[in-house]
Amino acid sequence: MFSAQRNSVRLLGLALFAAIWLIVPGCGGDSGNEPTPTPDCAISGVNTSQQTSWLTGEVINIRWTQNGVPGTVMIALLKAGTVVATIAPAAANSGFFPWAATTGGQASGSDFGIRVTGTGDPSCTSEVSGLTIREVAGCNYTFTAALDSIHAGEDFEITWTGYNTGGLLDIELWTSGVDAHLLAPIALGTVDDGSYVWNVDSFNHGTSDTYRFILRDVQVAGCEVASSRFLLIDHSVCTNAITGPTNIPLNNGDQLLIHLEQSNGSGLVNLRLYSGNVFVRGGIIADGISVLDDFIWTVTDYGHTGDNTFYNIRVIDGSDPYCVGETDHFTIIP
């Protein structure tokens, strides 16, 4: 009898436990109150592949991590953190979008940014800032320095104004007229800040009233300006004279006496072998030769095999590469 009672109690306890387990929220069956998981934002890591500066019209490769979620994105141009233009209203969320840069009607600057946002979800967004875009449409320079006469050895301020420039320019000294040609660069890649102080030099061209400056944008083709002609006075022109072979054939191994003379130079010169106007490869005859001493050259063509056999020796001042003299042409017989 007692055994039957114990079995009845055991069965009653199991039934009560099962009933309690079924009514506890979240245990067993579907309570209907489970939160619906939301997908992660599909946009992160906007970047421009480490490049941070462009001229208008150049392509910016916009990249981002799209986390494998399909759909479209809106891409916007920012200026100082504010949207100033829409780059793409609904581009594919592929992680890449090439764009020809514009400033969105804003001034050139280094405070541009790009923002990528999931279409219809403004909370899903990422951006990059600190980008430089320069407007170069209509790029031009105006030369503003007053030109009359300038003197070699003195400082002269070259001034100009620039509009929509690339930011860097070359300044060159030219002759003008029918034989106009570049004499020498004055400054290469200088900042377009409207002023450059130049220690005047004729580059051994001497006193003349046929000089011009040319300002040329480094990055924008065709954006340049030439100054009016001006007089440059230079009474201390360096000259080299070299006496050597004169229209005579020489043989490899011959001993040739070279006599040097110089004025307004450093007193030390370098000797080079040329074939016409082309430097003969390896043709370094001597460096640091005193113009007070004659020099004996053991003739060699340095294995030159070019068509031009009209050789000449050039003497170049050791401190001034524009101070050059040369011999008459001659032939070296192999």
N, C-alpha and C positions, 0 to 999 in steps of 0.2 A: 504493500500500500504506500509506504513512504517513497519507494522508487517511482511510482507513477506520479506522485505529487511533484517530485523533483523534476521530472521530464516536462510536466505542464508549466512549471515556473520558467524552465529554460526556454521553451518555445515562446512564452509570453515576452520574455526579455529580448529575444531576437526580433520579434515583430515590432516592439517599441523602437529598437535601435534603427531598424530599416525605415520606419516612418519619420524619425527625426532627421536621418541622413537625406531623405528626399526633399525636406522642406528647408534645409539650410541653403541660403543664397550662394550661388557660384559652385556648389558641389553637385556633381552628377549632371542633371539635365540642363537645358538651355534656359537661363533666367530671363533673356530678352533685354538685359541691361548692359551687355558688353560694349565698350567704346570701339568705334570703327577706326583702325589705324590709318594715319595720313601719310602719303608718300613724302620722302625727303625732297627738298628743293632741288630742282634739276639744273641750277646754274651756280657755278663757283669759279674762282680763279681766272677772272678776265685778265688778259695780258696782250702785249703786242710784240712778243718774241724778242724781248730785251731791247728793241729799238725804241727810242723815245722822242725822236725829232724828225720832222718832215717839212717839205715845201708843199704848198697846195698843188694837187694833181698827182703827187706821188702816192703809191698804194700803201695803205696801212693794213697789215694782216692781223685782223682781230681774232683772237682765240679765247676759248673758255672751256671749262670742263662741264659736260652736259649730263654726266651721271647715268647715261643710258635711258633717260626718260624721253620719249618722243614728244613732238609738238613744235611750236614756233616760239620765237622770241622777238621782242622789240629792242632795237639797238639805238641808243641816243648819244649825241655829242653833248658834252658838258663844258661849261666855261665857269671857272671858279665855283664848281659844284652845282651849277644851275643848268638845266637842260636848255640848249639854244637851237638844236636842230635834231630832226629824226634821221638817222642813218638808214634804218630799215624798219618798217612798221611790223612786219611779220616774216622774219627770216627763219629758215629751217633751223631747228635746234641741233645742229650738226657739230658744233664746237669750233667752227671756222667761218669767217666772213671777210672777204677782201673788199676794201673801200678806198676810192680815190679821195684823198684828204681835201677838205675845205675848212674854212674857219667859221662857217655858219653865219657869215656876216659880221663876225666879231673881229676885234683887233688881233694882230699876231701876238703870240705870247707863249709862256711855258706853263699856263694854268688850265690847259684843256684836259678833259677826261672822256672816257667812254663807258657807258653803262649798258649792261645786257639784262633784260627783265623777261621773265616768262609771260607770254601773252595771257592776259586776263588774271594774272596773279602778281600784283605789285610787291608782294612780300618776298617773292622768289627772285632775287636780283643780286648782281655783283658788278663791281666797276673797278677801273684803273684810273689813276690821276697823275698829275705831274708831267703831262705830255706837251711837247712844243710843236706848234703848227705855225708856219710863216706864210702869209699871203704874198704871192709873187706875180699875180696878174698885173700887167702894165709896169713891170719893174723898170726903173730908170734912175739915172743920176744927173745932178746938175752941178757943174764945177763952179765954185764960188770964190776961189782965191783970186785976189787982184794981182795981175801979172804985168810987169814992166820989164825990169831987168833983175836978174839974181846973180849972185857971185859964188863961185866954187869955194868950198870951205866954210861957208856960213850956213846957219840953220834957216830953213824956209818952211812955213806952215802951209801945207797943201790942205785946202778945205773944200767940202762939197756937201750937198744934201742928197739923200736917197729916198726913193719911194718904192715900197713893196719889194725890197731887195732880199737877197738870200742871206745877208748877215756878214759875209766875208767878201773882200775884193782884193784884186791885184792892182798895184800902181806901177806904171811903166813909163820910161823916158823914151821918146821917139824923135826922129827927125821928121820933117814935113816936106812937102813938095813932091816932084815926080819920082825921086829916089827915096821916098819915105820908108823907114825901116826901124825896127826895134833896136835901140842902143843897149838897154839893160833894164832889168826889173829893179824898181826902187823898193817895193815891199810886196811880198807874196802872202796872201791869206790874212791880210790885216783886218781887224774888226771894223765894220761899217759904223763908226761912231762920229763921222763927219770931219775928222781931223787927223793929219799925220805930219809930224815934224821930220823933215828930211835934211840931212847934212849934204849940201849941194855938191854934186860931182858930175863932170861932163863925161866921165868914163873914157878919158883921153881922146874925146872927140874935139875938144878945144872950144874957143870962143866962136859963137854962131848965134844968129837970130832965127834959126829954123827949128828950134826945139818945141815939142809939145808933150803934155802929159796925157796918158790914157788911163782912165779908171775902168776896170773890167770886173763884173761880178763873177765870183768863183763858181757859183752853182747855177746861175740862170744864163743860158746861152743867149748872146745878142744884147744883153743888158750892159751897156758901156757908154762912156762919153769921152770925147777928146777936148782938151783945152784949146784956147787960141794959141798962136805962135808967140814965143817969147825969146828974149835975149838972155843967154847964159854966158857969163864972162869967166874964162878959165885961162890964166896965164901960166899955170904950172903943170903943163901937160908932160906926162912921162913918155919918153921915146927910147926905143932900143934900135941900135944898128948892129948888124952882124955881117962880117966879111967872110965869105966861104967860097964854095964852088960856084962858078958862073958858066952855065950852059956847057959844061964839059962832062964827058962820061967818066965815072969812077968805077973801080973794081972793089968787090968785097975784100977787106983786108988792107986797103990803102990807108996811109996815115995822112989825115987832113988837118991843116992848121986853121983854126977858127979864131978870128979877132972880134972882140966885143966892145961896144961903146954904149953909154947910157946917160940920159939926163933926167933929173927929177924922179929918180927911181930909188929902190932900196939898196942897190949895189950888188944884189945877188939875183941870179937868174937861173931858169931851168931851160934845158934844150930838148926839143922834141922833133922827131922825124915825121913828116907828112908826105902823102902822095896826093898831089893836087890840094884839095881842101879837106882830105880825110886823114885823120891820125892813123899812122901805121901801128897795127897792134903790136904791143911790146916795144914801140919805138921811143923809149925813154933813154935819151942819150946821156944826160947828166942832170943832176939837181944841185942847187946851191952853189953855182959857179960864180966866182967874183968877176965883175966886169973889168977889173984892173989887170986880170991875167988872161993871156991867150990860152986856148984849149986845143988839145990835139985829140981828134976823134979817129978811132979805128973804124973805117967805113964798114957798114953792114946794112943789108936791107931787111934784117930781122925775119927773113923767110917770107916776106911779102910776095903774094902771087896775084895781086890785083891787076886790072888792065892798065891802070894809070901809072906810067913809069916816070912821070914828071915830079921828081921828089923835090922837097925843100926842107930846110931846117928852120924851125921857129924858136925864137928866144922870147921867153915870157918872164916878166918880173916876178920874183918870188913872193911878193906881197900884194901885187896888183895884177890880176889875170887879164885886165883890159889893156895892159901895157905890153904890146907885142910887136916884134919885128921879125923879118924873115929874109932868107937868101933868095937868089934867083933859082929857077928850076934847074935840075941836073938829072942825069941818068946814072943808075947803079947797074953795072953789068954783073949778073950772077956768076 
